[in-house]
Amino acid sequence: MVFFTEHSGTKFTREPPPTVFGNLGSDVTLHWKFEFGNNQDWDDFEEIFWGETDNNDRIRNKFITVSKDKKKTYNSKIPSSLQSRLGVTGNISRQGSNLMFVLRNMTRSDALITFGCTAIVYGDDFRSGPIKLAIQGKDPSSAYCTKGLV
């Protein structure tokens, strides 16, 4: 006989849409809410993290991890040019997490990344994603100035 562990009511209750639109050079916020269905799942909660997915829903490159004790850790292995553009706000409590992950100063290359969020409860992965960015606007570096026009 096989028994499956069930986390009744423990789930993501808010996720970004599959495609998030943003303007080149501006910030984009990806908002996730994760709720615990019972006290045991809160007790067993380990961490929630955000990062780049493998075009499915598994994160292959963590950007930011937030632990149960609310400690935020940035992945030191990602390039500093990306790390400096990342942020997270929100909270974690017995009821769940309400976190907004921020990517500042969007670039064209950000559209090549798919994003996701994963919560770990007693070793079980609760995954959300992939989320793609659709970046609108012209690259300021491609602008040119014609003589006599300002």
SETOR-979955 format. One record per residue (C-alpha): x, y, z. Coordinates in steps of 0.5 Angstrom, whole numbers, padded with zeros to 4 digits, always signed. Layout:
XYZ/...
//
This chain:
+0000+0000+0000/+0003+0007-0002/+0001+0013+0002/+0002+0020-0001/+0003+0026+0004/-0002+0031+0003/-0001+0039+0004/-0009+0040+0004/-0010+0048+0003/-0002+0049+0002/-0001+0053-0005/+0000+0059-0009/-0006+0063-0008/-0003+0069-0012/+0001+0068-0018/+0003+0073-0024/+0000+0072-0031/+0004+0067-0036/+0007+0074-0039/+0008+0080-0035/+0009+0087-0039/+0014+0092-0038/+0018+0098-0041/+0025+0098-0043/+0029+0101-0037/+0023+0101-0032/+0022+0096-0026/+0017+0090-0026/+0014+0087-0020/+0012+0079-0020/+0007+0078-0014/+0007+0071-0011/+0002+0069-0005/+0003+0062-0002/-0002+0060+0004/-0001+0054+0009/-0007+0050+0010/-0005+0048+0017/+0000+0049+0022/+0004+0043+0021/+0005+0046+0014/+0008+0052+0017/+0012+0048+0022/+0015+0044+0016/+0016+0051+0012/+0023+0052+0010/+0024+0057+0005/+0021+0060-0001/+0026+0062-0007/+0025+0066-0014/+0029+0065-0020/+0030+0063-0027/+0027+0057-0029/+0029+0052-0034/+0023+0054-0039/+0018+0049-0035/+0017+0050-0027/+0024+0048-0024/+0028+0054-0022/+0035+0052-0025/+0038+0059-0022/+0036+0062-0016/+0036+0069-0015/+0033+0071-0008/+0032+0066-0002/+0027+0068+0004/+0027+0063+0009/+0022+0062+0015/+0026+0067+0019/+0025+0072+0014/+0032+0072+0012/+0034+0074+0005/+0039+0071+0001/+0042+0073-0006/+0045+0068-0010/+0053+0071-0010/+0054+0066-0016/+0050+0070-0021/+0053+0076-0024/+0053+0083-0020/+0050+0086-0026/+0044+0082-0025/+0044+0082-0017/+0044+0089-0017/+0038+0090-0020/+0034+0085-0016/+0030+0086-0010/+0024+0083-0005/+0019+0086-0001/+0013+0083+0003/+0013+0078+0009/+0012+0071+0011/+0008+0069+0017/+0004+0063+0020/-0002+0065+0015/+0003+0065+0009/+0008+0069+0005/+0006+0075+0001/+0012+0077-0003/+0014+0082-0009/+0020+0080-0013/+0023+0086-0017/+0027+0086-0023/+0030+0093-0024/+0032+0097-0030/+0029+0092-0035/+0034+0090-0041/+0032+0087-0047/+0036+0080-0045/+0031+0080-0039/+0026+0077-0044/+0030+0071-0046/+0029+0069-0038/+0023+0065-0035/+0022+0066-0028/+0019+0062-0023/+0018+0062-0015/+0018+0055-0011/+0016+0054-0004/+0019+0048+0000/+0015+0045+0006/+0018+0039+0009/+0022+0038+0003/+0016+0038-0002/+0017+0043-0008/+0011+0048-0009/+0012+0051-0016/+0010+0057-0020/+0012+0059-0027/+0014+0060-0032/+0013+0067-0033/+0016+0071-0039/+0017+0078-0039/+0015+0082-0045/+0019+0088-0046/+0016+0094-0049/+0019+0101-0051/+0026+0103-0055/+0033+0102-0053/+0035+0109-0051/+0042+0107-0054/+0039+0106-0061/+0036+0113-0061/+0040+0118-0065/+0040+0126-0065/+0040+0129-0072/+0044+0135-0073/+0039+0141-0072/+0034+0137-0068/+0034+0137-0060/
//
